[in-house]
Amino acid sequence: MTSDPIRLGIAGLGRGFMLTLPSLLADPRIEIVACAAPRENSRQAFLSQFGGRAHATIAELAADPDVEAVYIATPHQMHREHAELLAAGGKHLLIEKPLAVSMEDATAIVNAAKKAGVYLITGPSHSFDQPVLAARALIDEGRLGKARMAHGLNYTDFLYRPRRPEELVTEQGGGVIFSQAIHQIDVIRVLMGGSALAVSAMTGAWDSARPTEGAYAALIQFDEGRFANLVYSGYAHYDSDILQDEIGELGTPKDMSEYGAARRALASVSTPEEEAALKSTRTFGSSENPSMAPNAEHFGPIVVSCDRADLRLTPKGIEVWADTERTFIPTPADPSPRAEVLKGLYEAIRNDAPPLQAGTWGRASLEVCHAILESAREDRHIILRYQS
């Protein structure tokens, strides 16, 4: 057991926090001691489960002397304001993906952490999933040669899950680019092991009732002629989890007979206010905590082509299709599914070990998101400038 856990505060008790909660509860390196949330019922639920202190504002959380670090799980467009307040209060930062919506805000967050002398980690994203990190380690061994090409595919019901109005406005971080592409981009950047050079992409916004991007296809260029192709649809038709042994994104078995459930649930509301209220039923204090998953989390099928093998990542492990034989490397689920990001936070604060996915990493992934939008809008190849 860890004898000196990080005393963590939580900024925002919404869906992002709910999805990370099983890892926080299972990880001995973390002690949840405080929160900040605008809803009274969420604060009361927090006090009932964790004790500690429940603040109404981020400023109060920033001034809490018992909090060492804060997990910022507030809406994307609020990240800059909250990160600057918390960094100025001397709190180390774990910021839910994406780091921010605009590149200007991302740079401001990086600078605020640097000025305050606090550590900044971006995530959790699926680049911390056990199969992704195991595949990267396998590539680093060198016996399979370089990772030359990668393909990521994901078809989900993302756009038809309950949304607040701003989540359907691209400029406020809505749609699939800032919430979903960021996962694929982080995963691919880890697997390809280098800074991306350029992006060519197209996006789809095909439902006037959900007026933001619901799909994209992107070709990302890396050094030495290496490249990755990313495809995503959030339009709730085909479900690519069927290619992942019918295991859902969070590592739990999926009942494929529930096909169409997202659209059916959305049909029960008739106003943006009703939809926002429906989403609030999935936040902390309004629904049960997620259960522990028997498999690793994932973000759709991923195949990496190396010089001497193709690697297919699954929630249970890595299929290695080598020159003359096939093998399987299991990657058992961690009791703390997002253990690696929490380990990075702990090692940074306790042992002064700079985290791999620091602020500049998060900004570099955000730049690829913007490049996807820009390439689709302007029908041109976008050269990247902020990679790390």
N, C-alpha and C positions, 0 to 999 in steps of 0.2 A: 504494500500500500504506500501511496505517496504521502509523506508526512507533512508536507507544506503545500497544499493545493492553492491554485490561483483563486483569489476571491473575486468572483465574476458578477458584474451587474448586467442586466438585460435591458436594452432600449427597444421597446416594442414587443408586445405579446401576441402578435398576429400569427399568420400561417407559417412564415419563415421560422419563427421560434419553435412552433409546434413540431416542425419536421426535424429540427436539430435537437429537440428535448431528449429523445431516448439516448443520444450520445452523451449529452451533458449529465444525465442522471447516472449513466453507467461508468463514467470516467473518473477515477479517483484523483486525477490531477486538477479537477474543477470543483469548486464549492460555490453554488449560487447564493448570493447574499443580499441582492437588491434588484429592483427593477424600476423602470419608468414607463408608464402607460397612461393614456388619457381616459380610458374607460374604468369606472369605479369597480364594476363587476370583475374585470380582469385583475385589478390590483388586489381585491379581496381574495380571489382564487389563488393568486400568487402567495399571499400571506398564509393562507390555509395550508398550502403544500410545502412552502420553503421557509416560512418565518422571515426573518430579516426585515428589510424596509421596502416599502412600495411608494415610490415618488410619483407625483402627477406630472412633473416636467423633467426634461433632459438636463436643464440647468441644476436642478436639485440633485440628480444622480451624479453630475459632474462634481458637485461639492461634497459628496458623501465620502468621508475619510476612510471608510472601511473597504471601499471598492478599489481594486488594483487595475482591473481591465473591464472593458465593456464590449459585449456582443451587440452590434448595431443591426437590428432586424426591422427597422422602420422602413416605410416606403422609399423606393429608389431616389425620388426627387428630394428627399429630406436628408440624405446621407451627408452632404457637405456641411450643412448647418450643425447637425448633431456631432459629426466628427470634430469639427473645429471647437465646439463647446467642450467636448469631452477631453480632447487633447490638451486644451488650455488648462483643464482641471487635473492634468497629469495622469490621465488614464490611458493605458495601452488599449489598442483598438483591434477588434476582430469584426470586419465589416462584411455583412452578407453581400453576395454577388447581386448585381454588378457594383463595382466600387462607387460609381456615380452614374448619372445619365449623360452629362456633357463632359467633354475632355477638359474644359476649363475647371469644372468642379472637381474632377479627378486630380488634376494637378494641384489644386488648392488643398485637397485632403492630404496628398503626399507631402506638400510643403508644411502643413500644419503639424503633422506628426514629427517631421524632421526638426522643426523649430522648437517643439515641446520636448524633444528627446524621448519620445515614446515609440514603442514598436507598433507596426501596422501590418496586419495579415488580412488578405482578401480571401473570401470564401465564406462558408463552405461551398465548394463546387464539386462536381463529379470527378474532377481531376485528382481528388484525394481518395477515390474509391480503391479498394484493395486490388482488384484486377488491373486497374490502370497503373498503379505503382509497381505491381509485380511485373507487368509487361515492360515497363520502363527499365526495371532492374535487369530483366532478361536481355534487353537490347544493349544495356551498358556492359554486359559481360563480353560482348564483342564477337562471340562465336557464330552469331546469325548474320553478322554484317550490319550495315547501316539500315535504318528505317528509311525507305525510299518513297513510299506512298501510303496514304491512309484514307480510309473511307468511313464516314460516320453517317448513320441513317436513323431517323426517329420519326415515327408517326404517332401522334397523341391526340387527346381531346382538349388540349390546353386552352384554346380560344373560347371554349364553351363551358369552362368551369366558372363559377360565380366570380364576377369582377366588380370592383369599384369603378366609377366613371373614368377616373384618370388612367386606369389600367388598359383602357382602350384608346388612349391618345399617345401616339408614338413619341411626341416631344416631351412627354412627362414620364417616359420610360415604359410605356405600355406596349402591348404586342409581344411577339415571340423573339424579337431580336435581343432586347436587353435582358429578358428573363430566361430565355431558353438557349439562344445561340451562344451566350456567354459560357454555358456548361460545355457545349461541344468544342468551342474554341479553346477553353482551358485544357480539356482532355487531349485535344490534338497537339497543342503546343507542348505538353508534357511528353507525349509519345514521340513526337518528331524531334524533340531535343534541340531546339534552336529558335532564334528569332524569325518570325515571318517577314517576308519581303514585300509582298503585294497581294491584292485581292481582286478577283472578278466575281460578280454575283448578280443574281436576279432575286426579286422578292415578289410575293403574291399577297394582295389584299382583295379578297374575292367576295366578302360578305359586307354589304353596306350597313347592316345592322351592327357589325363589329368592325368599325372603320379604322383598322390598323393592320399591320403585317401579320398574317397568319401562317406564312410559309416562306422558305428561302432555299436557294441552292447557291453554294459558294465554292470557288476554287481558290485555295490559298497556296501561294508559292513560298517555298523555303530555299535555303542555299543549295548549291550544287545540283540544281535541277530537281530537287525533291518537292513533292506537292501533296495536298490533301483535298479531298472533296467532301463537303458537308451538305446534307439534305435534311430538311425538317418540314413537317406539316403539323399544324395544330388544329386541323379542321375536323377532327373527330370522325373520320371514316375508317380507313385501315388502321389497325393497331399493331405496331411493330413489336410489341412485347411478345407476340406469338413466336417471334424468332429468338426470343430470350428465354426459352423453356417456359413460357407463360408465367414469367416472374415480373412483377411490376417494378417501377423505378426505385422504390424504397426497399426492395429485396424480399417482398412478401409474395406468395403465390397469388395469381390473379384469376378471378372467376370470369372467363371469357364470355359466359352467358349474359353478363351484365353489359354487353355491347350496346352503345347508344344511351347509356344512363345519363351522361353529361347533358346531352341535348334535351332529353326528356325532363330533367330537373329544371333546366333553364326555361323550358316552356311553361313552367308553373308560375313564373313571375312576369309582370307586365310593365314595370317601371324600373328605372335605374336605382331608385331607393329600395325597392323590394329586392333587387339583385344584390345590392350591397349588404342588406340585412341577411340574405341567404349566405353570403360569404362569411359574415360575422359568426355564423353558427359553427364555423370550422376553426375558430381561433381559441386561444387558451382561455379556460374558464367557461367556454360554451360547448366544448366537446371533450370526449375522452382523450387522454394522451395516447399517441401511437404506440403500438406494441413492438417489442423487439423482433427483428427480422431474422429468418433463418439463412438468408443469402446476402451477399454483398449488394449494395446499391449499384445502379447502372444508369446510363443515359442512352439506351438504344444500342443496336448492333454496331460494333467497331471492328474493322479489319485493318491490320497494319502489314504492309508488304516490306520485308527485309530482303537482303541479298540472297539469303539461303533458307528463308522460311516465311510463310504467312502466319500471322497471329490473329486468332479470332477471340475477342474478349467476351466472356459471358458472366452472369451473376455468380456462377459456381467456380469459375477459373478460366484458364487460358488454353485454347486449342492451339497446338503448335503443328503446323503442316510444313514439315521440313522436306529436304530433297528426296529422301527415300523412306521416311517413316512419319507417322502421326503419333503425337503424345499429348497428354493432358496434364496441366499443372493446376491442382486445386488451389483456390484462394478462399479458405473458410471465412465466413462472416465474423467480424469482430463484435463482441458484445457492445462496444461503442462504435457504431458504423462510421462515424466521422472522427475517429480517434486520431488520424494523422494531422488534421488541422488543429485539434486541441493539443496534441503533442508539440506542434510547432509553436503554439502560443506559450505553452509551459516552458519549453526549452529557451525561447527568446527571453522571457521575463526572469526565469530562475537561473539560467546558465549563460545568458548574454549571447545566445547563438542566433545570428540573423536568420529570419525565416526565408525559405525559398520563394514562397508566393507573397512577397511583400507588396507595398503600394505600387511600385513601378511595374510589377507583374500584372496587377489588376488594371492599371492604366493601359498597358500594352494590349490586354485582351479586350478592353473597352474600345480601343482604337480599331480593332478588327470589326467589332460590331458596327461602328460608324462607317467603316470602309464598305461593309456589305450594303448599307443603306445608300451610301454615296455612289457606289458602283451601279447599283440598280437604277437609281434616279438619273444619273448622268450617262449611263451606258458606256462606261469606260473602265480601264484598268486603274486601280488605286494603289499608289506607292505608299508604304507605311513609314512613319518617321519616329514613333515613340516606342519601338520594341525593346525588350530587355530579356 
